């Protein structure tokens, strides 16, 4: 969700409103954060599929929330967030930090991307603990990092395909997995899926480790019931959350105890597609 160097606010009032809301949501003014400016010398570059996929506000939000719901089904991933994060009091802050990491590693200079990765790796070394059953966990476990990565890769890409590029070629989808693997490798994940088939195989292999218990459902409830950052963003957020739940595979929704949209599915998908188009128009 980076921006170009020539990004002055447009004269159209609706465009100004949409852009202002996005910048306010994703950049913490109290910390002096400003939108990431796209640099051609980063890890990927203008011709990459990652630039295309990761630059879309709505699809990245839909994919990000869906990925978070999938990630928390792994008890060790959930424990790391539960024990070492203030997400229950600052969900927006957590989402901002994740979005900024994706923006910096995707669009900023190589030096800035490598610094962001190094910072995350350092934080991971301090996130350790014990599960309720006595099993130790560590955030820098390559296996857990692989789960976090594969859920993001699949959800980001599938949200993009559904709401931005339904006819995306198989070749470009494969390129996306291969490109995004650069971040997973730098963070220390293993195994790392570099194709759609490898990603689906990894998810299938890890399903036996997934658990939905009281803590899982509590976190899911906090995610999906969090207040919108502003009144203007409330309908946008409701649509994004509905689309994120809709994006989940049936087995994941069932584990969370969430139901599909049913007869409302066409409304959610049409509304989200329209919203995604509006934001792309605003930032074009």
N, C-alpha and C positions, 0 to 999 in steps of 0.2 A: 504494500500500500504506500509506495513511494510517490513522489511528485517530481515533475521536471523542473529545471531551473527557471523557466519562464512560466511562473504559476501565480501571477497577480490575479486578484479576485476579479471575475468577469462582471460585465455591466448588467447582465440579466439577473433580476432579483431572486428568482427561484434557484438559479445556479449558485448564487452567493449564499443562499440559505442552506442548501444541501452541503456545499463545501464547508461552510462554517460549522455545521453540526458534526460532520465527520472529523474535522480537525479538533474540535472541542472534546469529542468522545475519545479519540485515540492519542491525544497529546496532553500530558499533565502540565498545565500552565504553571502550577505551583513549583514544579521542578525545572521550569524554563524549557520544556520540550517543544520542539517545532517539528513539522513534517520532514521526513527523510527525503533528501534531494537525490534523485537518480544519478548515479555515476557510471560511466561506461567501462571503468576499470575494476569492477567488482568481481565476485565469484562467478557470475553468470553472464551478464551482458545483454544488450538490447535484442539480440537475435535469439535468445534462449526461450524455451517454453516456460520456464519458471517466471520470467518477467511478465509473460502474458497472463499466467494463471494467478500469481500472487499479487497482482496489481488491482484486482477487482474487489471493491469494498464489500459488496453484499455476498458474493459467493465465498469469500474468505471468512466472513462472519458465520455463514451457514455451516461451512465445512469445519470451522474452528470449534463451534459449539458441539457439533456431532462428534468430532474427534475427542473432545473433552469427556463426553458421555461414554464413549468407548474406552478411553484410557482408564477411567475410574473403576471399570469392571475388574481391573487387575488389582488384587488386594495390596500388593507392595507399592504400586504407583499411587493408589489412594492413600495409603499410610504416609507416604512421603509428603503429600499435600496436607493431609489431616494433621500430622504431627509438627510440621516445620513451616507452615504457611499461615498467613492471616486472611486466607481467602474468604472465610466465613464473615469477616468484618469488612473486607475490601475486595470483593469480587471484580469490580471494575478495574482496580489496580492490577490484579493478576492478568486480566484479559489485555490490558494495555501493555504490560510487560511482554506478554507472548506476542502480541501484534507487532510491537517495536522490534523484537528479536527477528521476526520474519522479515520485516521491512529493512532492517539494517543489513542482515546477512544476504538479502536478496537484491538490494538496490544500492547500498552505500559502497564506498571504496573497499578494496580488498583489505586494507589495513583496519578499517572500522569493523568489517565483518569478522576478521580474525580476532580482534579485541573483544567483540561481543561473545564469540564462541569461547574464548579463554575465560571470560568472566563467568559464564554459565558452568563451565567445567569446574571452576574453583568452588562455586556454590554447591555443586553436586557432591563434592568431596566431604562436605559438612552435613549432608542430609543422610543420616543413618538412624536405624532404630530397630525395633522388634515388633512383629505382628502380634495380634492378640493370642495367637496359638504358639507363640514363642519363636517363630521363624525370624531370623535376622534379615534385614533388607538394607540396601544402599542405593542411592539415586544414581550413582555412577556405574551400576551393574550394566554391562553391555546388553544383556538380555532385556532388561527393563527399558533401556534407551531405545532398543529396537522396536519394542511395542509402542512406545510413544511416537516414534518416527513413522511407523507404518500406518498407524491410525490417522496421523495428520496427512500423510501423502495420499492415501486413498480418499479421505473425506474432502480435502482441498480440491483434488482433481475431479471427483464425482460431482461436487457442487458446481464446479466450473462447467462441466459438460452439461449438467441438467439446466443451468440457468444462463449460460453464456454461449456455449459452443457445442450444441447437440451433435453436430456432424464432425467433431474433432477426429482427426485420423488416428488410426492405431499407431502409426509411426510416431506421431507427436505425443501420444500418451506414453509410449515406451521411453521417448526422450525425456519426458517429465520425470519419471521414476529414476532414470539414470542421472539426471542433473541434480535432483533433490537429494540423492544419495551422498553428494559431496558434504552436505551439512551433517548427515547422520554419521559419516565416517569421521569427520572432524570432532564430533561430540563423543565418539568412542562406542557407538552402537555396533552390535554384532548379534545375529547376522543382519546384513543390509540388503533389502530388496531393490533390485535394479530394473525390474520389469513388473508389469501387471500380474503376471503369473506368479512370480516370486512373492509379491506382496500378498496375494490371496492365499498362497500356500503358508506363509508365515502366520497370518491371522488364523487360519484353520489349525495350525499346529499349536497355537497358544490358547485356543478356546477352552481346553481342559483346565487351564490355570485360572480362569475367570470366575468371579464370585459376585453375587448380588445379595448383600445383607443389609442390615439396618443402617450402617454407616454409608453404604453406597447410595441407598435411596435418599438419605438425608442430604448428601452432597448434590445429588441430581435435583432434589427439590429446591435447594438453595440456588442452584444455577438457573433453573427454569422459572423460579418465582422472584428473582432479584428485581428490584425496581429499576425502571429505565433511568439513564443518567439525566434526562430532561423530559419535559412534557412533550416536546416536539418529536423526541425519539421513541416515545412509547409505542405507537402503532408499528413503527419500523422494527423495534425489538420483538414485539409479539409475532410479527410475520417471520422474522429470522428464526426465532425459537421453534415455531411450528414447522418451518422448512427443515430445520436441523433434526428434529425428531423424525420427520418424514424420510430424511436421508438415511437414517440408521437401518441396518439390516434387520429383518424381522426378529431374528434370535436375540439381538441386542435390546430391541424394544421390549421383548417379552421378559428378559432378565431384569430390566428396570421397572417392569410393571407398567409400562407406558403403552397406550393404545395408539394405533395409527389414526390419521385424520378421517378415515372412512369416506363418507360422501363429501366431506369438506376438502378432500385432497386436491381436486381440480382448482378450488378457490385459492388454496395455499400456494400451489405451484404457479398459477396464473398471476396471482398477486406478487409473489416473490420475483418472478421473471420481469414483471412490469417495474417493480422497484429497482431491480438490478439495472435495467435499461435506463431508468431515470438517473441513477447515480453515475453510470458510465457517460451519459450525455452531459452531466454537470461537470465531470472532470475531463472531458474530451478537449 
